[in-house]
Amino acid sequence: MRFGVLGSGVVGQSLADGLLAKGHEVMRGSREPAKLEPWRAGAGPRARVGPFTEAAGFGEVVVLAVKGSAAVAAVTSCAEALAGKTVIDTTNPIADAPPVNGVLQFFTGPGDSLLERLQAAVPAARFVKAFSCVGNALMVDPKLPGGPPTMFICGNHEGAKGQVGTILAQLGWELEDLGAAEAARAIEPLCMLWCIPGLRQNRWRHAFKLLQG
Ligand SMILES: NC(=O)c1ccc[n+]([C@@H]2O[C@H](COP(=O)([O-])OP(=O)(O)OC[C@H]3O[C@@H](n4cnc5c(N)ncnc54)[C@H](OP(=O)(O)O)[C@@H]3O)[C@@H](O)[C@H]2O)c1
């Protein structure tokens, strides 16, 4: 499958590398694609780079991995290319203000989420929240003593969530579908929870797992 990965940061790199390793084709997008040339040169013939709009157009599925405060503008600039496509939204609404006692600050409030803002900005795209509640180092084939961790997802389009479920299984995750876009109000703050051990005690190798009776 062809993936567009919008983002030149560590999340874009981890997911692009993981998707290439599973046999997919990937075009990574950036405002300055030239800075991704060294990555492309080392990533093999199925890797490409381009501006955001080109990467969005290339992907049958698109991964959004840009800074939270730039996410609405980034998807709006690619709106035409994203119409009808599954967009895996990895972003978190982290504010520029520093963490308080290890707790990140968000620019969204209660009854709000970045995923819902993205879906409202580009109604024709099919946003699915995923990968937002784990560090980039564990996004692909997470190996932890407790077995495969759980990725919490949500979104309004059932077909898009089905597609993301297949991709998550390829990348070594169990899946918990929490329903429609509003569930992002609960999923996005898991990023705060995930980061607290890291910011307070420099512990970063963990992931969430839903234990069911
Ligand atoms: N780091 C993690 O482990 C982790 C884990 C889970 C979720 N997340 C979330 O995943 C997203 C990506 O995180 P990251 O750490 O890989 O990278 P990041 O530093 O948060 O974002 C880098 C990307 O954001 C784009 N960007 C920044 N300002 C922009 C602007 N004003 N307009 C358009 N694009 C802009 C950059 O574009 P250029 O390429 O043009 O510079 C770059 O592609 C974030 O929302 C983050 O909260 C991160």
The ligand as a Tripos MOL2 file, in Angstrom:
@<TRIPOS>MOLECULE
LIG
   48    52     1     0     0
SMALL
NO_CHARGES

@<TRIPOS>ATOM
      1 N1          7.5660   12.3850   19.8980 N.am      1 LIG1
      2 C1          6.8140   11.3490   20.2440 C.2       1 LIG1
      3 O1          7.3250   10.3160   20.7050 O.2       1 LIG1
      4 C2          5.3190   11.4210   20.0360 C.ar      1 LIG1
      5 C3          4.5330   10.3330   20.4230 C.ar      1 LIG1
      6 C4          3.1500   10.3580   20.1690 C.ar      1 LIG1
      7 C5          2.5990   11.4580   19.5160 C.ar      1 LIG1
      8 N2          3.3910   12.5130   19.1700 N.ar      1 LIG1
      9 C6          2.7890   13.6460   18.4310 C.3       1 LIG1
     10 O2          3.1370   13.4400   17.0610 O.3       1 LIG1
     11 C7          3.3190   14.6960   16.3990 C.3       1 LIG1
     12 C8          4.7150   14.7310   15.7660 C.3       1 LIG1
     13 O3          5.6780   14.7110   16.7930 O.3       1 LIG1
     14 P1          7.2540   14.7390   16.4790 P.3       1 LIG1
     15 O4          7.9210   14.7040   17.8080 O.co2     1 LIG1
     16 O5          7.5900   13.7380   15.4400 O.co2     1 LIG1
     17 O6          7.5100   16.1150   15.7370 O.3       1 LIG1
     18 P2          7.1880   17.6560   16.0790 P.3       1 LIG1
     19 O7          8.4700   18.3390   16.3500 O.co2     1 LIG1
     20 O8          6.0830   17.7660   17.0820 O.co2     1 LIG1
     21 O9          6.6250   18.1390   14.6680 O.3       1 LIG1
     22 C9          7.4560   18.1980   13.5570 C.3       1 LIG1
     23 C10         6.6210   18.4160   12.3270 C.3       1 LIG1
     24 O10         5.7040   19.5020   12.5220 O.3       1 LIG1
     25 C11         5.7880   20.3650   11.4130 C.3       1 LIG1
     26 N3          5.5230   21.7620   11.8090 N.ar      1 LIG1
     27 C12         6.0070   22.4150   12.8940 C.ar      1 LIG1
     28 N4          5.5610   23.7040   12.8720 N.ar      1 LIG1
     29 C13         4.8030   23.8330   11.7460 C.ar      1 LIG1
     30 C14         4.0680   24.8990   11.1670 C.ar      1 LIG1
     31 N5          4.0100   26.1040   11.7520 N.pl3     1 LIG1
     32 N6          3.3900   24.6660   10.0140 N.ar      1 LIG1
     33 C15         3.4200   23.4480    9.4230 C.ar      1 LIG1
     34 N7          4.1130   22.3860    9.9280 N.ar      1 LIG1
     35 C16         4.7950   22.5950   11.0640 C.ar      1 LIG1
     36 C17         7.2160   20.2390   10.9240 C.3       1 LIG1
     37 O11         7.2130   20.6220    9.5740 O.3       1 LIG1
     38 P3          8.5630   20.7020    8.7210 P.3       1 LIG1
     39 O12         8.8430   19.3050    8.2970 O.co2     1 LIG1
     40 O13         8.1970   21.5590    7.5910 O.co2     1 LIG1
     41 O14         9.6160   21.2780    9.6340 O.co2     1 LIG1
     42 C18         7.4930   18.7650   11.1380 C.3       1 LIG1
     43 O15         7.0730   18.0080   10.0120 O.3       1 LIG1
     44 C19         3.0870   15.7580   17.4660 C.3       1 LIG1
     45 O16         1.7650   16.2470   17.3590 O.3       1 LIG1
     46 C20         3.3040   15.0180   18.7810 C.3       1 LIG1
     47 O17         2.5550   15.5850   19.8510 O.3       1 LIG1
     48 C21         4.7250   12.5240   19.4260 C.ar      1 LIG1
@<TRIPOS>BOND
     1     1     2 1
     2     2     3 2
     3     2     4 1
     4     4     5 ar
     5     4    48 ar
     6     5     6 ar
     7     6     7 ar
     8     7     8 ar
     9     8     9 1
    10     8    48 ar
    11     9    10 1
    12     9    46 1
    13    10    11 1
    14    11    12 1
    15    11    44 1
    16    12    13 1
    17    13    14 1
    18    14    15 2
    19    14    16 1
    20    14    17 1
    21    17    18 1
    22    18    19 2
    23    18    20 1
    24    18    21 1
    25    21    22 1
    26    22    23 1
    27    23    24 1
    28    23    42 1
    29    24    25 1
    30    25    26 1
    31    25    36 1
    32    26    27 ar
    33    26    35 ar
    34    27    28 ar
    35    28    29 ar
    36    29    30 ar
    37    29    35 ar
    38    30    31 1
    39    30    32 ar
    40    32    33 ar
    41    33    34 ar
    42    34    35 ar
    43    36    37 1
    44    36    42 1
    45    37    38 1
    46    38    39 2
    47    38    40 1
    48    38    41 1
    49    42    43 1
    50    44    45 1
    51    44    46 1
    52    46    47 1
@<TRIPOS>SUBSTRUCTURE
     1 LIG1         1 GROUP 0 **** ****
